[in-house]
Every structure is written in C-alpha cells, then in structure tokens.
Amino acid sequence: MELAERLTKKQTAKEPFPISILSLTVGAFAIGMTEFVIMGLLPNVAQDLDVSISAAGQLITMYALGVAVGAPILTLLTHRIPQKKLLLLLMVLFIVGNAVSVVAPSYAVLMGARMLTALTHGTFFGVGAVIASNLVRPDKRAGAVSIMMAGLTIANIIGVPLGTFIGQNMGWRASFGAIAIMGILALIGILMFIPKLKPEKPASIVQQISSLASPKLLLFLLIAALGNAGLFAVFTYIAPLLMEVSGFAEHSVTWILVLFGCGVTIGNIVGGKLADWKLLPSILGLYLAICLILALLTFTIHSPFAAVLTIFFWGMASFAVMPGLQVRIMSLAKAAPALASTSSHSAGNLGNAAGAFIGGFVITHMSLTALPWVGALLVGAALMLGIACYISERRA
C-alpha cells in the first residue's frame, strides 16, 4: 500500500503540463503580435490612410486604454458564460477585429477594430490564467500561468519582427492578416484541447466588485502598476539610450531587443518556478533584483558590452516577477479570480502609460541618462509596499 502511494506521488511529481495550455500560449502569441506589431508599421499606416504619424500613434494609445478600461467591464458582463465558451468567443472577436483591420477603408474603422481587439486582450489573459491554473496541481499554478504568458514574450522575439517584415514587404494589412491566421490556429487549439471545466457557481457582479475592492488586492494592483511604470520609464526610450549613450548603430538596436526578449522568455519560465516554490518571497526578491540591475544600468549604459549584458538580465528579472504577481492577485480575489487577473493587466497597462510619461518628463527636465535610476526608484516603491504587506502578514 505504501509502495503504491509512493509510486503515485512520484508519477504526480513528474506529471507534465497539459498540452491544452499550449493552445493558450498560441492565443497569447497572437495577442502579443497585434498589440506591438503596429509600432514598426506606423509610417506605412499613416501614409496609406493619409493621417499624421502622431494620429497613427493614437492607435497604440487607444489600444492600451481599451485594455485598461474596457477589459474589466467585459469580464464583468461575461462572468456567467462558461470559461471555455468565453475563450472561444474572445478568439472569434479577436479574429474579426484583425480581419476588419485588413480591409479597413479609413482611420476611424481601423481605430474601431483596434479597440475591439483590445477588449479581448485583457479578458483573454484573465480567463486564460484562471483556466491554466485549474488545469494543474495547486503547486504548479504559477508555472502554468508562465507557460501561457510565454506566448506574449515569444511574440516580442519572433512575432513582432516577423509581422513587421511582412508589413514592410507586403503592406501593413498583410501583417494583420497573418495575425488573424494565428488567431484561427488558437481558436482551433482551444476548441480541441481545452477541456470543459466543471462550472462553478458564478459570483454576482456586486460580489465580484466587492472582492476586487479588498485593500490588500488593491495594494498588489498598485504594486503591479509601479513595477510596470519602472520598466516602461526605461524601456520606452531604450533605443535613444543605446544609440546616444552606449554608441550603438541603429541597426544594432533590433538585435539587442531580440536579446532582451530572450531574457524575458527565460525569466518568465524561471519566475513561474520560483513563484511555485515561494510565492511572496520570490516576488519581493525579484523586485529587489530589478532595483539593483536598474541602478547598475545607470553606470553600465556607458559601456556597450556591459550595457547589453545588464539589459539581458534586466529583461529576465522584469518578467520573472509577473507570473507570481498574477497568481498572487488571483488568490487574493477568490470570488472573482478572472476579474482580478484581468484587472492586473489593466493595472499593468496603466503602469506602462505612466512609465512612458514619467520617462518623457525625466528626459525633458533632467537627462536621458537619469532614466535607469528613476526606473529603479519606481520599482523600489513597489518593493517597499510589498515588504510592508509581507511584514503585516507575518505578524498576523
């Protein structure tokens, strides 16, 4: 009897992640492409639709706002739909949004299509994270979420450069056509591999909002926003930093960003394993590492080799913290894990926007080289809040 129990435990310990999670990874990859590929195609879009570059840039801003504001609302409105059906519905809307982008006759129509895909973004990751964590044992939840989120990071390494290449050589509309095809593949994967999970009694909208209003949960949403603000205060202006301070040629920046993306992908997987080991200590330890790396970047940015090495580890640490943070936020809102997970993406996107704004302010009123230590201060604020929460929990 004891031998049988030991064998069962051994088999369970070696149990691989379900293939169904990979269909969520494909969906995350497609969403990552549609969010970021337009950055490299703005001149093409502006010329074709006869608008200014700044007007075309609003396609990026409105997408971020769509994720930040619209996604939690959509999650609330669809909370009674079974999770698998909701994922399928979201991917259909995603495909439609990108298909409309392919044939959009005007700037206004393209903007509407972008807003539609933005709504699916946050809700997909929110519901997808809940499904991924329910497909594995409790001690593997963060790892499962990190595998799904890896699609977003891989999109930055492979999908965005590929989509940009397609758009520059076949027209920007072809890029959105390729993304729609990726969406179809994700839809088929979800249909075939995601099991029908046992439906739980859905909490009412009032209960979900009440759950989201928990002070500790709001604190961790603020921590997520501050962490992303520190990331984007520097990352938004990484190209001028590398060219004007480190002395790299413009064509070298692309390859450095690919290396950063490799660090991001490794960090995402390692961060999931660390969070499954010790959740809150790993989050705090990673935020401390990010602070130290950004402080170090203040000095290493002046040396090409040291700058690239530091940026690689910065990418690792910055994204290693995200799976654990996602699981922590979901666990704090037991009555509304999908809404909490979606809200974490909203908080992250607000942090992205705030970080880009703060970075611009620093460049205008201080200097380009001040960005890394300002980013370290923002992440340091997130770390201090996290430590305060950890101490409070230990005392309780």
ZAMARGU-4260 file (C-alpha; in steps of 0.2 Angstrom, whole numbers, plus 5000, padded with zeros to 4 digits):
<rodrens>
0) 5000/5000/5000 | 5014/5012/5005 | 5024/5007/4989 | 5008/5011/4978 | 5006/5028/4987
5) 5025/5032/4984 | 5023/5027/4965 | 5008/5038/4963 | 5016/5053/4971 | 5032/5050/4960
10) 5021/5050/4945 | 5012/5065/4950 | 5028/5074/4954 | 5034/5071/4936 | 5017/5075/4928
15) 5020/5086/4913 | 5010/5102/4909 | 4994/5098/4899 | 4996/5101/4880 | 4980/5111/4882
20) 4990/5126/4890 | 5000/5127/4874 | 4984/5132/4865 | 4983/5147/4877 | 5001/5151/4873
25) 4997/5152/4854 | 4982/5164/4859 | 4994/5174/4869 | 5007/5175/4855 | 4993/5181/4843
30) 4988/5195/4855 | 5006/5200/4858 | 5008/5202/4839 | 4993/5213/4837 | 4997/5224/4852
35) 5015/5228/4847 | 5017/5225/4828 | 5009/5241/4823 | 5024/5251/4832 | 5035/5246/4817
40) 5022/5250/4804 | 5016/5267/4809 | 5024/5276/4794 | 5015/5264/4782 | 4998/5265/4791
45) 4999/5284/4792 | 5004/5286/4773 | 4991/5273/4767 | 4976/5281/4777 | 4983/5299/4774
50) 4985/5304/4793 | 4999/5311/4803 | 5012/5300/4812 | 5005/5307/4829 | 4987/5302/4824
55) 4993/5285/4819 | 5001/5284/4836 | 4984/5286/4844 | 4981/5268/4838 | 4993/5262/4851
60) 4987/5274/4865 | 4968/5269/4862 | 4973/5250/4862 | 4981/5252/4879 | 4966/5262/4886
65) 4955/5248/4879 | 4964/5235/4889 | 4965/5246/4904 | 4947/5252/4905 | 4937/5240/4894
70) 4943/5223/4899 | 4937/5223/4917 | 4920/5229/4911 | 4919/5215/4898 | 4925/5202/4911
75) 4910/5208/4922 | 4897/5207/4908 | 4903/5189/4903 | 4906/5182/4920 | 4891/5169/4918
80) 4897/5162/4902 | 4907/5146/4904 | 4925/5148/4903 | 4929/5138/4888 | 4914/5146/4878
85) 4920/5163/4883 | 4938/5159/4877 | 4931/5154/4860 | 4920/5170/4859 | 4935/5181/4863
90) 4946/5172/4850 | 4931/5175/4837 | 4931/5193/4841 | 4950/5194/4840 | 4949/5186/4823
95) 4935/5198/4817 | 4945/5213/4824 | 4960/5209/4814 | 4951/5204/4799 | 4942/5221/4799
100) 4960/5229/4801 | 4965/5220/4785 | 4951/5229/4775 | 4949/5245/4785 | 4945/5259/4772
105) 4948/5273/4784 | 4957/5278/4800 | 4941/5278/4810 | 4937/5260/4805 | 4954/5254/4810
110) 4953/5263/4826 | 4937/5253/4830 | 4945/5237/4825 | 4959/5240/4837 | 4948/5244/4851
115) 4938/5228/4848 | 4954/5218/4849 | 4960/5227/4864 | 4944/5222/4874 | 4948/5204/4870
120) 4966/5206/4876 | 4964/5208/4895 | 4949/5197/4896 | 4958/5183/4887 | 4973/5184/4899
125) 4962/5185/4914 | 4951/5170/4910 | 4966/5160/4902 | 4976/5162/4918 | 4962/5155/4928
130) 4960/5140/4916 | 4979/5137/4915 | 4980/5137/4934 | 4965/5125/4936 | 4972/5113/4923
135) 4987/5108/4935 | 4990/5104/4953 | 4990/5119/4965 | 5009/5119/4967 | 5011/5121/4948
140) 4999/5136/4946 | 5012/5149/4943 | 5022/5138/4931 | 5006/5135/4921 | 5002/5154/4920
145) 5020/5157/4915 | 5019/5145/4900 | 5003/5154/4894 | 5012/5171/4897 | 5027/5165/4887
150) 5017/5167/4871 | 5017/5186/4874 | 5035/5186/4877 | 5039/5175/4862 | 5028/5187/4851
155) 5041/5200/4855 | 5056/5190/4849 | 5048/5181/4834 | 5031/5188/4830 | 5034/5206/4830
160) 5049/5206/4819 | 5041/5194/4808 | 5025/5204/4807 | 5035/5220/4804 | 5044/5211/4790
165) 5028/5205/4782 | 5020/5223/4783 | 5035/5232/4776 | 5036/5220/4761 | 5018/5215/4758
170) 5009/5230/4765 | 5004/5233/4783 | 4987/5225/4780 | 4996/5208/4777 | 5003/5209/4795
175) 4985/5209/4802 | 4980/5195/4790 | 4994/5185/4797 | 4989/5189/4815 | 4971/5184/4810
180) 4978/5167/4804 | 4987/5165/4821 | 4970/5168/4830 | 4962/5155/4820 | 4975/5142/4825
185) 4972/5147/4843 | 4954/5145/4841 | 4956/5128/4834 | 4968/5123/4848 | 4956/5129/4862
190) 4941/5120/4854 | 4951/5104/4853 | 4962/5104/4868 | 4954/5114/4882 | 4943/5103/4892
195) 4926/5108/4898 | 4929/5113/4916 | 4917/5110/4929 | 4907/5126/4930 | 4907/5135/4947
200) 4893/5145/4953 | 4897/5162/4947 | 4898/5176/4960 | 4886/5191/4957 | 4893/5207/4950
205) 4892/5215/4967 | 4901/5201/4975 | 4915/5202/4962 | 4917/5221/4963 | 4917/5219/4982
210) 4931/5206/4981 | 4941/5217/4970 | 4939/5232/4982 | 4949/5222/4995 | 4963/5234/5002
215) 4976/5220/5000 | 4971/5216/4982 | 4971/5235/4978 | 4988/5236/4985 | 4995/5222/4974
220) 4987/5230/4959 | 4996/5246/4964 | 5012/5236/4966 | 5010/5229/4948 | 5007/5247/4941
225) 5023/5254/4949 | 5033/5239/4944 | 5027/5241/4926 | 5030/5260/4927 | 5048/5257/4932
230) 5050/5245/4917 | 5042/5257/4904 | 5050/5273/4910 | 5067/5265/4904 | 5061/5253/4890
235) 5051/5266/4880 | 5067/5275/4877 | 5079/5261/4876 | 5083/5265/4858 | 5089/5283/4861
240) 5098/5276/4876 | 5108/5263/4866 | 5111/5274/4852 | 5115/5291/4860 | 5123/5285/4876
245) 5130/5267/4873 | 5135/5272/4855 | 5126/5258/4845 | 5121/5260/4827 | 5103/5260/4824
250) 5103/5243/4815 | 5111/5235/4831 | 5096/5240/4842 | 5085/5227/4834 | 5096/5213/4839
255) 5099/5220/4857 | 5080/5220/4859 | 5079/5202/4852 | 5092/5198/4866 | 5081/5207/4879
260) 5066/5197/4873 | 5076/5180/4875 | 5080/5186/4893 | 5061/5190/4895 | 5056/5172/4890
265) 5069/5164/4901 | 5064/5175/4915 | 5045/5171/4913 | 5048/5152/4914 | 5060/5154/4929
270) 5049/5166/4938 | 5035/5154/4937 | 5045/5140/4945 | 5051/5152/4959 | 5033/5158/4962
275) 5028/5139/4964 | 5042/5137/4976 | 5040/5153/4987 | 5027/5165/4981 | 5028/5181/4990
280) 5047/5180/4995 | 5051/5177/4976 | 5041/5192/4971 | 5050/5203/4983 | 5067/5195/4979
285) 5064/5199/4960 | 5059/5217/4963 | 5075/5219/4974 | 5085/5212/4959 | 5076/5223/4947
290) 5081/5238/4958 | 5099/5233/4959 | 5100/5230/4940 | 5092/5246/4935 | 5104/5255/4947
295) 5118/5246/4939 | 5112/5251/4922 | 5115/5269/4926 | 5134/5266/4925 | 5134/5251/4913
300) 5124/5260/4900 | 5140/5270/4895 | 5149/5253/4890 | 5142/5244/4875 | 5146/5226/4881
305) 5141/5230/4899 | 5125/5238/4894 | 5119/5223/4883 | 5123/5211/4897 | 5114/5222/4910
310) 5099/5224/4898 | 5098/5205/4896 | 5097/5202/4915 | 5085/5216/4917 | 5073/5208/4904
315) 5075/5192/4914 | 5071/5199/4931 | 5057/5211/4925 | 5046/5197/4918 | 5051/5184/4930
320) 5041/5193/4943 | 5025/5193/4933 | 5018/5175/4934 | 5020/5176/4953 | 5011/5193/4954
325) 4997/5186/4943 | 4994/5171/4954 | 4995/5182/4970 | 4982/5194/4963 | 4971/5179/4958
330) 4972/5171/4975 | 4968/5187/4984 | 4951/5188/4975 | 4944/5171/4977 | 4926/5176/4972
335) 4932/5184/4956 | 4949/5177/4950 | 4946/5181/4932 | 4941/5199/4936 | 4956/5201/4947
340) 4968/5193/4934 | 4960/5205/4920 | 4962/5219/4932 | 4981/5215/4934 | 4983/5218/4916
345) 4973/5234/4917 | 4985/5240/4931 | 5000/5234/4921 | 4994/5244/4906 | 4991/5260/4916
350) 5009/5257/4923 | 5015/5256/4905 | 5007/5273/4901 | 5013/5281/4917 | 5031/5275/4915
355) 5032/5281/4897 | 5025/5298/4903 | 5037/5299/4918 | 5052/5294/4906 | 5047/5308/4894
360) 5047/5320/4909 | 5064/5315/4915 | 5072/5317/4898 | 5064/5334/4896 | 5069/5341/4914
365) 5084/5330/4918 | 5093/5319/4906 | 5092/5303/4896 | 5105/5295/4907 | 5094/5298/4923
370) 5081/5286/4916 | 5088/5270/4924 | 5089/5276/4942 | 5072/5284/4941 | 5065/5267/4935
375) 5074/5259/4950 | 5065/5271/4962 | 5048/5267/4954 | 5052/5248/4956 | 5059/5252/4974
380) 5042/5260/4978 | 5033/5243/4973 | 5046/5233/4983 | 5043/5244/4999 | 5024/5241/4998
385) 5027/5223/4995 | 5038/5221/5010 | 5026/5231/5021 | 5012/5218/5016 | 5024/5204/5019
390) 5028/5210/5037 | 5010/5213/5040 | 5005/5195/5035 | 5019/5188/5046 | 5013/5197/5061
395) 4995/5191/5058
</rodrens>
